[in-house]
Amino acid sequence: MVDTDMSIANDQMHIVALSPEEGFRPWQITQAQQLSSAYQANTLPHALMLTGPLGVSKQHFAEQFAFFLLCSSPHAGRACGRCKSCSLCLAGTHPDWANIGPEEAHKAIRVDTVRSIQQRLQQTAQQGGNKVCIISPAENMNDNASNALLKILEEPPANTYFLLVVHQVSKILPTILSRAQGVNFALPSANSIVNWLKNDFDQVDIQQAIERARGFPEQVKSILSDSDQVYFNNDVLLQLMLGKPSAYDFAAKLDQRSAANFLDALLALLAQQSAASLKESNEELTVGYAMTEYQRHEIYALAINAKQALAQNANLRLLMETFLQDCTAFFHSPHA
């Protein structure tokens, strides 16, 4: 993937957990087929912008498509999962795959990071195939970083593809928008979610989870995987908003696995949650705080950063307490 001395954010755990055999989500098949066909016809743009609401698996799509682009023997629009390149991807050590993200949650992606990548991309692919760079979330690039990326996109290196994961298109510079082909992911149908999960969960349970999650697929899976954990997430979020200390008591009880599950489910919850739905969940919020869009996106970024730190074996208790303190600070921020 990316050299650790390049100051580029990596979610190594997430990459290693993926498998080409897992494939694209059912609601992503059309986009995957269109893009793989364009690639085979040698008409695939060098930059793709993956857009849509939080919680529809855009990051997953980017990583699966990266597998495909780097695979030595792709078949039917998917990576083979068996070649040397796929093995390197699964190990999180592919030298021609780079991930760019904020070095810290809710911070900008800096120009130095983009320039470091530019130097690498000018080199020949070490595995003799394509080079892939995922930028997520791309809207976190500051103007200087965006302009540096623009220069790369104006004269892209050969056999190099940029996958930009974007949650807020309005924050992307128009010049970047003009250089990237948009690939949108809407909220999937209930049938698509059922097809995705039917081999692992009871269909009645899936339908009930879809209703609870208001159709956001990642939260549907979180609800089914650990329903108690999702209730905890909603409750902890409310406690943070109301300034109560029980959230910190909750953090003290987490082990490595439950902390990872908590952050995953919280990310899914934030992807679909709004102040109105929180009020429906707990009337106590009427005397507390309504969560703004600013708060939702900033806490989402904090959770992403916490996941990355967790994957690097950070001190669990300190990590989660700091995460919850930062969340509380955002809830009470004058800019919220």
C-alpha positions as CSV (number, residue, x, y, z in Angstrom):
1,M,0.0,0.0,0.0
2,V,1.7,3.2,1.2
3,D,5.1,3.6,2.9
4,T,4.6,4.6,6.5
5,D,7.2,7.4,6.3
6,M,5.1,9.3,3.8
7,S,2.6,10.7,6.4
8,I,-0.4,9.3,4.5
9,A,-3.4,8.1,6.5
10,N,-3.9,4.3,6.1
11,D,-6.7,2.1,7.3
12,Q,-4.6,-1.1,7.1
13,M,-7.0,-3.2,9.1
14,H,-9.9,-2.3,6.8
15,I,-7.9,-3.2,3.7
16,V,-6.7,-6.5,5.1
17,A,-10.3,-7.5,6.1
18,L,-11.5,-7.1,2.5
19,S,-11.5,-9.9,0.0
20,P,-12.0,-9.8,-3.8
21,E,-14.4,-12.8,-3.3
22,E,-16.6,-10.5,-1.2
23,G,-17.2,-8.5,-4.3
24,F,-19.3,-5.4,-4.7
25,R,-22.5,-4.7,-2.9
26,P,-25.6,-5.7,-4.8
27,W,-26.6,-2.0,-5.3
28,Q,-23.1,-1.4,-6.8
29,I,-23.2,-4.0,-9.5
30,T,-24.3,-1.6,-12.3
31,Q,-21.6,0.9,-11.5
32,A,-19.0,-1.8,-11.3
33,Q,-20.0,-3.3,-14.6
34,Q,-20.0,0.0,-16.4
35,L,-16.5,0.9,-15.1
36,S,-15.0,-2.5,-15.7
37,S,-16.3,-2.4,-19.2
38,A,-14.8,1.0,-19.7
39,Y,-11.5,-0.2,-18.4
40,Q,-11.5,-3.2,-20.8
41,A,-12.3,-0.8,-23.6
42,N,-9.4,1.4,-22.6
43,T,-11.8,4.3,-22.0
44,L,-11.8,4.5,-18.2
45,P,-11.0,8.0,-16.9
46,H,-8.0,8.4,-14.7
47,A,-10.1,10.0,-12.0
48,L,-13.4,8.7,-10.6
49,M,-15.4,10.6,-8.0
50,L,-17.6,8.3,-5.8
51,T,-20.5,10.3,-4.5
52,G,-23.6,9.7,-2.4
53,P,-24.8,9.8,1.2
54,L,-22.7,8.5,4.1
55,G,-23.3,4.8,4.8
56,V,-23.8,3.4,1.3
57,S,-20.4,1.7,1.1
58,K,-18.6,4.1,-1.2
59,Q,-15.3,3.3,0.5
60,H,-16.0,-0.4,0.0
61,F,-16.6,0.1,-3.7
62,A,-13.3,2.1,-4.0
63,E,-11.4,-0.7,-2.4
64,Q,-13.0,-3.5,-4.4
65,F,-12.4,-1.6,-7.6
66,A,-8.8,-1.0,-6.6
67,F,-8.5,-4.8,-6.3
68,F,-9.8,-5.1,-9.8
69,L,-7.5,-2.5,-11.3
70,L,-4.4,-4.1,-9.6
71,C,-5.3,-7.7,-10.3
72,S,-3.1,-9.6,-12.8
73,S,-5.9,-11.9,-13.9
74,P,-9.3,-10.1,-13.4
75,H,-12.4,-12.0,-14.5
76,A,-16.0,-10.7,-15.1
77,G,-15.2,-7.3,-13.7
78,R,-13.7,-8.7,-10.5
79,A,-10.2,-9.4,-9.1
80,C,-9.2,-13.1,-9.1
81,G,-8.2,-13.1,-5.5
82,R,-5.3,-15.6,-6.2
83,C,-2.6,-13.7,-8.1
84,K,0.5,-12.2,-6.4
85,S,-1.1,-8.7,-6.7
86,C,-4.2,-9.8,-4.9
87,S,-2.2,-11.4,-2.2
88,L,-0.3,-8.1,-1.7
89,C,-3.6,-6.2,-1.5
90,L,-4.9,-8.6,1.1
91,A,-1.8,-8.3,3.1
92,G,-2.0,-4.5,2.9
93,T,1.4,-4.3,1.3
94,H,0.8,-3.6,-2.4
95,P,3.4,-1.1,-3.4
96,D,1.2,0.4,-6.1
97,W,-1.8,1.1,-3.9
98,A,-1.9,4.3,-2.0
99,N,-4.5,5.7,0.5
100,I,-4.7,9.4,1.2
101,G,-6.6,10.8,4.1
102,P,-6.4,13.4,6.9
103,E,-3.5,12.8,9.3
104,E,-5.9,13.7,12.1
105,A,-9.6,13.6,12.3
106,H,-11.5,16.7,11.0
107,K,-8.1,18.1,9.7
108,A,-7.3,19.0,6.1
109,I,-5.4,16.8,3.7
110,R,-2.2,18.7,3.2
111,V,-0.4,19.6,0.0
112,D,2.8,17.8,1.1
113,T,0.8,14.5,1.2
114,V,-0.4,15.0,-2.3
115,R,3.1,15.9,-3.5
116,S,4.6,12.9,-1.9
117,I,2.2,10.7,-3.8
118,Q,2.9,12.6,-7.0
119,Q,6.6,11.6,-6.8
120,R,5.7,7.9,-6.4
121,L,3.1,7.9,-9.2
122,Q,5.7,9.2,-11.7
123,Q,7.6,6.0,-11.2
124,T,6.9,2.7,-13.0
125,A,4.5,0.4,-11.2
126,Q,6.5,-2.0,-9.1
127,Q,4.2,-4.9,-10.0
128,G,4.2,-4.0,-13.7
129,G,0.5,-3.1,-13.8
130,N,-1.6,-0.2,-12.7
131,K,-1.2,2.2,-9.8
132,V,-4.2,3.2,-7.7
133,C,-4.7,6.1,-5.3
134,I,-7.8,6.3,-3.0
135,I,-8.4,9.8,-1.5
136,S,-11.0,9.7,1.3
137,P,-12.7,11.9,2.1
138,A,-11.6,14.0,-0.8
139,E,-13.4,17.1,0.4
140,N,-10.9,17.3,3.2
141,M,-8.2,18.4,0.8
142,N,-7.3,22.1,1.4
143,D,-7.0,24.4,-1.6
144,N,-3.3,23.8,-2.0
145,A,-3.7,20.1,-1.9
146,S,-6.6,20.3,-4.4
147,N,-4.5,22.4,-6.7
148,A,-1.6,19.9,-6.5
149,L,-4.0,17.1,-7.3
150,L,-5.4,19.1,-10.2
151,K,-1.9,19.4,-11.7
152,I,-1.6,15.6,-11.6
153,L,-5.0,15.1,-13.1
154,E,-4.2,17.5,-16.0
155,E,-1.3,15.2,-17.0
156,P,-1.9,11.9,-15.2
157,P,0.9,9.4,-15.1
158,A,0.4,6.3,-17.3
159,N,-1.7,3.5,-15.9
160,T,-2.7,5.5,-12.8
161,Y,-6.2,5.8,-11.4
162,F,-7.5,8.1,-8.7
163,L,-10.6,7.1,-6.7
164,L,-12.0,10.0,-4.8
165,V,-14.5,9.1,-2.1
166,V,-16.7,12.2,-1.5
167,H,-19.5,12.8,1.0
168,Q,-20.0,16.5,0.3
169,V,-19.6,17.4,-3.4
170,S,-20.2,21.1,-2.7
171,K,-16.8,21.2,-0.9
172,I,-14.9,20.0,-4.0
173,L,-13.2,22.6,-6.2
174,P,-15.0,23.0,-9.5
175,T,-11.7,22.4,-11.3
176,I,-11.4,19.0,-9.6
177,L,-15.0,18.2,-10.5
178,S,-14.4,18.9,-14.1
179,R,-11.4,16.4,-14.2
180,A,-13.2,13.5,-12.6
181,Q,-16.0,11.3,-13.7
182,G,-18.8,11.1,-11.2
183,V,-20.1,7.8,-10.0
184,N,-23.1,8.2,-7.8
185,F,-24.5,5.8,-5.2
186,A,-28.0,6.4,-4.1
187,L,-29.7,4.8,-1.1
188,P,-30.3,1.2,-2.2
189,S,-33.7,-0.6,-2.4
190,A,-34.8,-2.9,0.4
191,N,-34.5,-5.8,-2.0
192,S,-30.8,-5.0,-2.6
193,I,-30.1,-4.9,1.1
194,V,-31.9,-8.2,1.6
195,N,-29.9,-9.9,-1.2
196,W,-26.7,-8.6,0.4
197,L,-27.5,-10.1,3.8
198,K,-29.9,-13.0,3.2
199,N,-27.2,-15.7,3.5
200,D,-26.2,-14.5,7.0
201,F,-29.4,-13.3,8.6
202,D,-33.1,-14.2,8.8
203,Q,-35.1,-12.3,6.2
204,V,-37.7,-11.1,8.7
205,D,-34.9,-9.7,10.9
206,I,-33.4,-8.0,7.8
207,Q,-36.7,-6.3,7.0
208,Q,-37.1,-5.1,10.5
209,A,-33.5,-3.7,10.6
210,I,-34.1,-1.9,7.3
211,E,-37.0,-0.1,8.9
212,R,-35.0,0.8,12.0
213,A,-32.1,2.0,9.9
214,R,-34.3,3.9,7.5
215,G,-32.8,2.0,4.6
216,F,-29.1,2.8,5.2
217,P,-27.3,-0.5,4.5
218,E,-24.3,-0.2,6.7
219,Q,-26.4,0.4,9.7
220,V,-28.7,-2.4,8.8
221,K,-25.8,-4.8,9.0
222,S,-24.6,-3.2,12.3
223,I,-28.1,-3.7,13.8
224,L,-28.2,-7.3,12.7
225,S,-24.6,-8.1,13.8
226,D,-25.0,-6.6,17.2
227,S,-28.3,-5.1,18.1
228,D,-27.4,-4.3,21.7
229,Q,-24.3,-2.4,20.4
230,V,-26.4,-0.2,18.2
231,Y,-28.7,0.7,21.0
232,F,-25.6,1.5,23.0
233,N,-24.4,3.8,20.2
234,N,-27.6,5.7,20.1
235,D,-27.7,6.0,23.9
236,V,-24.0,7.1,24.2
237,L,-24.6,9.7,21.5
238,L,-27.5,11.1,23.4
239,Q,-25.4,11.1,26.6
240,L,-22.7,13.0,24.9
241,M,-25.2,15.6,23.6
242,L,-26.6,16.0,27.0
243,G,-23.2,16.3,28.7
244,K,-23.7,13.3,31.0
245,P,-20.8,11.2,32.2
246,S,-22.2,7.8,31.5
247,A,-20.6,7.8,28.1
248,Y,-17.2,7.7,29.8
249,D,-18.3,4.8,32.0
250,F,-19.2,3.0,28.8
251,A,-15.8,3.6,27.3
252,A,-14.1,2.0,30.3
253,K,-16.0,-1.3,29.7
254,L,-14.8,-1.7,26.0
255,D,-12.3,-4.2,24.9
256,Q,-10.5,-4.1,21.6
257,R,-13.2,-6.0,19.7
258,S,-16.2,-4.2,21.2
259,A,-14.5,-0.8,20.7
260,A,-14.1,-1.6,17.0
261,N,-17.7,-2.8,16.7
262,F,-18.8,0.3,18.5
263,L,-17.0,2.6,16.1
264,D,-18.2,0.7,13.1
265,A,-21.8,0.9,14.2
266,L,-21.5,4.5,15.3
267,L,-20.2,5.4,11.8
268,A,-23.2,3.7,10.3
269,L,-25.5,5.5,12.7
270,L,-24.0,8.9,12.0
271,A,-24.4,8.2,8.3
272,Q,-28.2,8.2,8.5
273,Q,-28.9,10.0,11.8
274,S,-30.4,13.5,12.0
275,A,-31.6,15.7,14.8
276,A,-35.2,14.8,14.1
277,S,-34.6,11.0,14.3
278,L,-32.6,11.4,17.5
279,K,-35.5,13.3,19.0
280,E,-37.8,10.4,18.0
281,S,-35.4,8.0,19.8
282,N,-35.4,9.9,23.1
283,E,-37.7,12.7,24.2
284,E,-35.0,13.9,26.6
285,L,-33.3,15.5,23.6
286,T,-36.0,18.3,23.6
287,V,-34.1,19.8,26.6
288,G,-30.7,19.0,25.2
289,Y,-29.0,19.7,21.9
290,A,-30.1,19.1,18.3
291,M,-27.2,17.6,16.3
292,T,-26.2,19.8,13.4
293,E,-24.8,18.7,10.1
294,Y,-21.4,20.2,11.2
295,Q,-21.4,18.1,14.3
296,R,-22.4,14.9,12.5
297,H,-19.6,15.2,9.9
298,E,-16.9,16.2,12.5
299,I,-17.8,13.3,14.8
300,Y,-17.8,11.0,11.8
301,A,-14.2,12.2,11.1
302,L,-13.3,11.6,14.7
303,A,-14.6,8.1,14.6
304,I,-12.6,7.3,11.4
305,N,-9.5,8.6,13.1
306,A,-10.2,6.5,16.2
307,K,-10.6,3.4,14.0
308,Q,-7.2,4.0,12.4
309,A,-5.6,4.5,15.8
310,L,-7.2,1.3,17.1
311,A,-5.8,-0.6,14.2
312,Q,-2.3,0.6,15.2
313,N,-2.8,-0.8,18.7
314,A,-3.1,2.6,20.5
315,N,-3.9,2.6,24.2
316,L,-7.5,1.6,24.2
317,R,-8.8,3.3,27.3
318,L,-7.0,6.6,26.5
319,L,-8.1,6.4,22.9
320,M,-11.8,6.0,23.6
321,E,-11.8,8.5,26.4
322,T,-10.1,11.1,24.1
323,F,-12.6,10.2,21.4
324,L,-15.6,10.8,23.7
325,Q,-14.1,14.0,25.1
326,D,-13.6,15.4,21.5
327,C,-17.1,14.4,20.6
328,T,-18.5,16.3,23.6
329,A,-16.4,19.3,22.7
330,F,-18.0,19.4,19.3
331,F,-21.5,19.1,20.7
332,H,-20.8,22.2,22.8
333,S,-18.7,24.1,20.3
334,P,-19.9,27.6,19.5
335,H,-19.4,26.8,15.8
336,A,-21.8,23.8,16.0
